[in-house]
């Protein structure tokens, strides 16, 4: 019985690794997300867009560590509505087509860093620009 459990656990772990590996290559692109977010035909695309954006931002928030991963996105308070931010994201993507094929989550974090920079962060756009120009 114990051997069966070990074999079953090993098979489940291996199948998880295979699934995770293939999921990475199938990440939604920035262009695909912008297309969904721009679809005004029904409320479902907007809901998906808003939830996707909130999920990416929540993931960012829970991975921050003050010393090892300092904040680079500082949303002003009171925070703007999700729909407003995602509409700004769509406009930003149109102005920055270089990111169209990049994973949407990466591009969304880039947009948020530009839209809501942390001036005190070493990763802030203002400090990065100073490092580049000096």
Biotite code that builds the C-alpha atoms (Angstrom):
import biotite.structure as struc

atoms = struc.array([
    struc.Atom([0.000, 0.000, 0.000], chain_id="A", res_id=1, res_name="UNK", atom_name="CA", element="C"),
    struc.Atom([2.813, 2.383, 0.892], chain_id="A", res_id=2, res_name="UNK", atom_name="CA", element="C"),
    struc.Atom([4.570, 1.687, -2.438], chain_id="A", res_id=3, res_name="UNK", atom_name="CA", element="C"),
    struc.Atom([1.349, 2.399, -4.341], chain_id="A", res_id=4, res_name="UNK", atom_name="CA", element="C"),
    struc.Atom([1.011, 5.739, -2.589], chain_id="A", res_id=5, res_name="UNK", atom_name="CA", element="C"),
    struc.Atom([4.589, 6.676, -3.423], chain_id="A", res_id=6, res_name="UNK", atom_name="CA", element="C"),
    struc.Atom([4.162, 5.690, -7.066], chain_id="A", res_id=7, res_name="UNK", atom_name="CA", element="C"),
    struc.Atom([0.885, 7.600, -7.313], chain_id="A", res_id=8, res_name="UNK", atom_name="CA", element="C"),
    struc.Atom([2.414, 10.688, -5.706], chain_id="A", res_id=9, res_name="UNK", atom_name="CA", element="C"),
    struc.Atom([5.387, 10.532, -8.084], chain_id="A", res_id=10, res_name="UNK", atom_name="CA", element="C"),
    struc.Atom([3.122, 10.237, -11.119], chain_id="A", res_id=11, res_name="UNK", atom_name="CA", element="C"),
    struc.Atom([1.022, 13.177, -9.981], chain_id="A", res_id=12, res_name="UNK", atom_name="CA", element="C"),
    struc.Atom([4.103, 15.313, -9.410], chain_id="A", res_id=13, res_name="UNK", atom_name="CA", element="C"),
    struc.Atom([5.522, 14.453, -12.831], chain_id="A", res_id=14, res_name="UNK", atom_name="CA", element="C"),
    struc.Atom([2.258, 15.227, -14.581], chain_id="A", res_id=15, res_name="UNK", atom_name="CA", element="C"),
    struc.Atom([2.166, 18.575, -12.766], chain_id="A", res_id=16, res_name="UNK", atom_name="CA", element="C"),
    struc.Atom([5.630, 19.437, -14.021], chain_id="A", res_id=17, res_name="UNK", atom_name="CA", element="C"),
    struc.Atom([4.688, 18.573, -17.584], chain_id="A", res_id=18, res_name="UNK", atom_name="CA", element="C"),
    struc.Atom([1.538, 20.662, -17.365], chain_id="A", res_id=19, res_name="UNK", atom_name="CA", element="C"),
    struc.Atom([3.354, 23.617, -15.818], chain_id="A", res_id=20, res_name="UNK", atom_name="CA", element="C"),
    struc.Atom([6.000, 23.479, -18.513], chain_id="A", res_id=21, res_name="UNK", atom_name="CA", element="C"),
    struc.Atom([3.497, 23.619, -21.363], chain_id="A", res_id=22, res_name="UNK", atom_name="CA", element="C"),
    struc.Atom([1.355, 26.298, -19.689], chain_id="A", res_id=23, res_name="UNK", atom_name="CA", element="C"),
    struc.Atom([4.286, 28.715, -19.661], chain_id="A", res_id=24, res_name="UNK", atom_name="CA", element="C"),
    struc.Atom([4.501, 28.748, -23.439], chain_id="A", res_id=25, res_name="UNK", atom_name="CA", element="C"),
    struc.Atom([0.759, 29.356, -23.681], chain_id="A", res_id=26, res_name="UNK", atom_name="CA", element="C"),
    struc.Atom([0.621, 32.568, -21.639], chain_id="A", res_id=27, res_name="UNK", atom_name="CA", element="C"),
    struc.Atom([-1.803, 35.147, -23.011], chain_id="A", res_id=28, res_name="UNK", atom_name="CA", element="C"),
    struc.Atom([0.018, 37.798, -25.031], chain_id="A", res_id=29, res_name="UNK", atom_name="CA", element="C"),
    struc.Atom([-0.340, 41.513, -24.484], chain_id="A", res_id=30, res_name="UNK", atom_name="CA", element="C"),
    struc.Atom([-2.081, 41.881, -27.836], chain_id="A", res_id=31, res_name="UNK", atom_name="CA", element="C"),
    struc.Atom([-4.585, 39.134, -26.941], chain_id="A", res_id=32, res_name="UNK", atom_name="CA", element="C"),
    struc.Atom([-5.362, 40.729, -23.572], chain_id="A", res_id=33, res_name="UNK", atom_name="CA", element="C"),
    struc.Atom([-5.745, 44.174, -25.111], chain_id="A", res_id=34, res_name="UNK", atom_name="CA", element="C"),
    struc.Atom([-8.138, 42.671, -27.650], chain_id="A", res_id=35, res_name="UNK", atom_name="CA", element="C"),
    struc.Atom([-10.255, 41.094, -24.923], chain_id="A", res_id=36, res_name="UNK", atom_name="CA", element="C"),
    struc.Atom([-10.178, 44.262, -22.834], chain_id="A", res_id=37, res_name="UNK", atom_name="CA", element="C"),
    struc.Atom([-11.225, 46.368, -25.804], chain_id="A", res_id=38, res_name="UNK", atom_name="CA", element="C"),
    struc.Atom([-14.190, 44.127, -26.650], chain_id="A", res_id=39, res_name="UNK", atom_name="CA", element="C"),
    struc.Atom([-17.293, 46.147, -25.770], chain_id="A", res_id=40, res_name="UNK", atom_name="CA", element="C"),
    struc.Atom([-19.777, 43.595, -27.196], chain_id="A", res_id=41, res_name="UNK", atom_name="CA", element="C"),
    struc.Atom([-20.804, 42.294, -23.768], chain_id="A", res_id=42, res_name="UNK", atom_name="CA", element="C"),
    struc.Atom([-19.817, 42.633, -20.091], chain_id="A", res_id=43, res_name="UNK", atom_name="CA", element="C"),
    struc.Atom([-17.928, 39.300, -19.985], chain_id="A", res_id=44, res_name="UNK", atom_name="CA", element="C"),
    struc.Atom([-14.747, 40.541, -21.709], chain_id="A", res_id=45, res_name="UNK", atom_name="CA", element="C"),
    struc.Atom([-14.570, 43.526, -19.344], chain_id="A", res_id=46, res_name="UNK", atom_name="CA", element="C"),
    struc.Atom([-15.052, 41.271, -16.334], chain_id="A", res_id=47, res_name="UNK", atom_name="CA", element="C"),
    struc.Atom([-12.281, 38.953, -17.564], chain_id="A", res_id=48, res_name="UNK", atom_name="CA", element="C"),
    struc.Atom([-10.018, 41.939, -18.210], chain_id="A", res_id=49, res_name="UNK", atom_name="CA", element="C"),
    struc.Atom([-10.617, 43.487, -14.794], chain_id="A", res_id=50, res_name="UNK", atom_name="CA", element="C"),
    struc.Atom([-10.152, 40.171, -12.966], chain_id="A", res_id=51, res_name="UNK", atom_name="CA", element="C"),
    struc.Atom([-6.974, 39.413, -14.930], chain_id="A", res_id=52, res_name="UNK", atom_name="CA", element="C"),
    struc.Atom([-5.549, 42.837, -14.092], chain_id="A", res_id=53, res_name="UNK", atom_name="CA", element="C"),
    struc.Atom([-6.484, 42.517, -10.419], chain_id="A", res_id=54, res_name="UNK", atom_name="CA", element="C"),
    struc.Atom([-4.918, 39.050, -10.286], chain_id="A", res_id=55, res_name="UNK", atom_name="CA", element="C"),
    struc.Atom([-1.636, 40.283, -11.747], chain_id="A", res_id=56, res_name="UNK", atom_name="CA", element="C"),
    struc.Atom([-1.566, 43.210, -9.317], chain_id="A", res_id=57, res_name="UNK", atom_name="CA", element="C"),
    struc.Atom([-2.461, 40.984, -6.341], chain_id="A", res_id=58, res_name="UNK", atom_name="CA", element="C"),
    struc.Atom([0.339, 38.607, -7.367], chain_id="A", res_id=59, res_name="UNK", atom_name="CA", element="C"),
    struc.Atom([2.722, 41.552, -7.425], chain_id="A", res_id=60, res_name="UNK", atom_name="CA", element="C"),
    struc.Atom([1.605, 42.659, -3.955], chain_id="A", res_id=61, res_name="UNK", atom_name="CA", element="C"),
    struc.Atom([2.097, 39.277, -2.306], chain_id="A", res_id=62, res_name="UNK", atom_name="CA", element="C"),
    struc.Atom([5.583, 38.787, -3.756], chain_id="A", res_id=63, res_name="UNK", atom_name="CA", element="C"),
    struc.Atom([7.036, 42.050, -2.461], chain_id="A", res_id=64, res_name="UNK", atom_name="CA", element="C"),
    struc.Atom([9.767, 41.916, 0.145], chain_id="A", res_id=65, res_name="UNK", atom_name="CA", element="C"),
    struc.Atom([11.072, 45.265, 1.414], chain_id="A", res_id=66, res_name="UNK", atom_name="CA", element="C"),
    struc.Atom([14.754, 44.371, 1.014], chain_id="A", res_id=67, res_name="UNK", atom_name="CA", element="C"),
    struc.Atom([14.882, 41.565, -1.539], chain_id="A", res_id=68, res_name="UNK", atom_name="CA", element="C"),
    struc.Atom([12.140, 42.813, -3.874], chain_id="A", res_id=69, res_name="UNK", atom_name="CA", element="C"),
    struc.Atom([11.358, 46.466, -3.168], chain_id="A", res_id=70, res_name="UNK", atom_name="CA", element="C"),
    struc.Atom([8.142, 48.013, -4.430], chain_id="A", res_id=71, res_name="UNK", atom_name="CA", element="C"),
    struc.Atom([8.221, 49.553, -7.878], chain_id="A", res_id=72, res_name="UNK", atom_name="CA", element="C"),
    struc.Atom([4.453, 50.102, -8.207], chain_id="A", res_id=73, res_name="UNK", atom_name="CA", element="C"),
    struc.Atom([2.809, 52.529, -5.776], chain_id="A", res_id=74, res_name="UNK", atom_name="CA", element="C"),
    struc.Atom([-0.879, 53.034, -6.534], chain_id="A", res_id=75, res_name="UNK", atom_name="CA", element="C"),
    struc.Atom([-2.153, 56.404, -5.410], chain_id="A", res_id=76, res_name="UNK", atom_name="CA", element="C"),
    struc.Atom([-4.946, 56.438, -2.847], chain_id="A", res_id=77, res_name="UNK", atom_name="CA", element="C"),
    struc.Atom([-7.797, 56.563, -3.335], chain_id="A", res_id=78, res_name="UNK", atom_name="CA", element="C"),
    struc.Atom([-7.060, 54.102, -6.107], chain_id="A", res_id=79, res_name="UNK", atom_name="CA", element="C"),
    struc.Atom([-8.693, 54.614, -9.492], chain_id="A", res_id=80, res_name="UNK", atom_name="CA", element="C"),
    struc.Atom([-11.345, 52.141, -10.630], chain_id="A", res_id=81, res_name="UNK", atom_name="CA", element="C"),
    struc.Atom([-10.086, 48.898, -12.200], chain_id="A", res_id=82, res_name="UNK", atom_name="CA", element="C"),
    struc.Atom([-11.959, 49.661, -15.424], chain_id="A", res_id=83, res_name="UNK", atom_name="CA", element="C"),
    struc.Atom([-10.259, 53.071, -15.650], chain_id="A", res_id=84, res_name="UNK", atom_name="CA", element="C"),
    struc.Atom([-6.810, 51.549, -15.130], chain_id="A", res_id=85, res_name="UNK", atom_name="CA", element="C"),
    struc.Atom([-7.424, 48.779, -17.665], chain_id="A", res_id=86, res_name="UNK", atom_name="CA", element="C"),
    struc.Atom([-8.659, 51.345, -20.226], chain_id="A", res_id=87, res_name="UNK", atom_name="CA", element="C"),
    struc.Atom([-5.432, 53.280, -19.652], chain_id="A", res_id=88, res_name="UNK", atom_name="CA", element="C"),
    struc.Atom([-3.538, 50.001, -20.142], chain_id="A", res_id=89, res_name="UNK", atom_name="CA", element="C"),
    struc.Atom([-5.233, 49.458, -23.537], chain_id="A", res_id=90, res_name="UNK", atom_name="CA", element="C"),
    struc.Atom([-4.230, 52.988, -24.617], chain_id="A", res_id=91, res_name="UNK", atom_name="CA", element="C"),
    struc.Atom([-0.664, 52.422, -23.371], chain_id="A", res_id=92, res_name="UNK", atom_name="CA", element="C"),
    struc.Atom([-0.393, 49.157, -25.301], chain_id="A", res_id=93, res_name="UNK", atom_name="CA", element="C"),
    struc.Atom([-1.500, 50.956, -28.485], chain_id="A", res_id=94, res_name="UNK", atom_name="CA", element="C"),
    struc.Atom([1.313, 53.476, -27.958], chain_id="A", res_id=95, res_name="UNK", atom_name="CA", element="C"),
    struc.Atom([3.847, 50.722, -27.155], chain_id="A", res_id=96, res_name="UNK", atom_name="CA", element="C"),
    struc.Atom([3.323, 47.941, -29.730], chain_id="A", res_id=97, res_name="UNK", atom_name="CA", element="C"),
    struc.Atom([6.791, 46.564, -28.980], chain_id="A", res_id=98, res_name="UNK", atom_name="CA", element="C"),
    struc.Atom([5.171, 44.591, -26.138], chain_id="A", res_id=99, res_name="UNK", atom_name="CA", element="C"),
    struc.Atom([2.387, 42.999, -28.249], chain_id="A", res_id=100, res_name="UNK", atom_name="CA", element="C"),
    struc.Atom([3.940, 39.529, -28.248], chain_id="A", res_id=101, res_name="UNK", atom_name="CA", element="C"),
    struc.Atom([5.194, 39.669, -24.649], chain_id="A", res_id=102, res_name="UNK", atom_name="CA", element="C"),
    struc.Atom([3.264, 37.896, -21.891], chain_id="A", res_id=103, res_name="UNK", atom_name="CA", element="C"),
    struc.Atom([0.375, 40.116, -20.816], chain_id="A", res_id=104, res_name="UNK", atom_name="CA", element="C"),
    struc.Atom([1.221, 39.890, -17.099], chain_id="A", res_id=105, res_name="UNK", atom_name="CA", element="C"),
    struc.Atom([4.740, 41.205, -17.718], chain_id="A", res_id=106, res_name="UNK", atom_name="CA", element="C"),
    struc.Atom([3.472, 44.083, -19.843], chain_id="A", res_id=107, res_name="UNK", atom_name="CA", element="C"),
    struc.Atom([0.768, 44.935, -17.324], chain_id="A", res_id=108, res_name="UNK", atom_name="CA", element="C"),
    struc.Atom([3.399, 45.208, -14.569], chain_id="A", res_id=109, res_name="UNK", atom_name="CA", element="C"),
    struc.Atom([5.521, 47.439, -16.835], chain_id="A", res_id=110, res_name="UNK", atom_name="CA", element="C"),
    struc.Atom([2.503, 49.666, -17.452], chain_id="A", res_id=111, res_name="UNK", atom_name="CA", element="C"),
    struc.Atom([1.673, 49.867, -13.740], chain_id="A", res_id=112, res_name="UNK", atom_name="CA", element="C"),
    struc.Atom([5.284, 50.786, -12.929], chain_id="A", res_id=113, res_name="UNK", atom_name="CA", element="C"),
    struc.Atom([5.095, 53.675, -15.401], chain_id="A", res_id=114, res_name="UNK", atom_name="CA", element="C"),
    struc.Atom([1.581, 54.729, -14.383], chain_id="A", res_id=115, res_name="UNK", atom_name="CA", element="C"),
    struc.Atom([2.131, 54.427, -10.611], chain_id="A", res_id=116, res_name="UNK", atom_name="CA", element="C"),
    struc.Atom([5.871, 54.769, -9.960], chain_id="A", res_id=117, res_name="UNK", atom_name="CA", element="C"),
    struc.Atom([7.421, 54.665, -6.516], chain_id="A", res_id=118, res_name="UNK", atom_name="CA", element="C"),
    struc.Atom([9.792, 57.585, -6.303], chain_id="A", res_id=119, res_name="UNK", atom_name="CA", element="C"),
    struc.Atom([11.738, 56.043, -3.440], chain_id="A", res_id=120, res_name="UNK", atom_name="CA", element="C"),
    struc.Atom([12.257, 52.699, -5.193], chain_id="A", res_id=121, res_name="UNK", atom_name="CA", element="C"),
    struc.Atom([15.599, 51.847, -6.749], chain_id="A", res_id=122, res_name="UNK", atom_name="CA", element="C"),
    struc.Atom([13.539, 50.493, -9.639], chain_id="A", res_id=123, res_name="UNK", atom_name="CA", element="C"),
    struc.Atom([11.474, 53.650, -10.143], chain_id="A", res_id=124, res_name="UNK", atom_name="CA", element="C"),
    struc.Atom([11.415, 55.042, -13.679], chain_id="A", res_id=125, res_name="UNK", atom_name="CA", element="C"),
    struc.Atom([12.772, 58.379, -12.404], chain_id="A", res_id=126, res_name="UNK", atom_name="CA", element="C"),
    struc.Atom([15.811, 56.725, -10.769], chain_id="A", res_id=127, res_name="UNK", atom_name="CA", element="C"),
    struc.Atom([16.343, 54.430, -13.743], chain_id="A", res_id=128, res_name="UNK", atom_name="CA", element="C"),
    struc.Atom([16.357, 57.450, -16.067], chain_id="A", res_id=129, res_name="UNK", atom_name="CA", element="C"),
    struc.Atom([18.904, 59.223, -13.842], chain_id="A", res_id=130, res_name="UNK", atom_name="CA", element="C"),
    struc.Atom([21.166, 56.131, -13.947], chain_id="A", res_id=131, res_name="UNK", atom_name="CA", element="C"),
    struc.Atom([20.916, 55.978, -17.728], chain_id="A", res_id=132, res_name="UNK", atom_name="CA", element="C"),
    struc.Atom([21.571, 59.689, -18.283], chain_id="A", res_id=133, res_name="UNK", atom_name="CA", element="C"),
    struc.Atom([24.385, 60.054, -15.748], chain_id="A", res_id=134, res_name="UNK", atom_name="CA", element="C"),
])
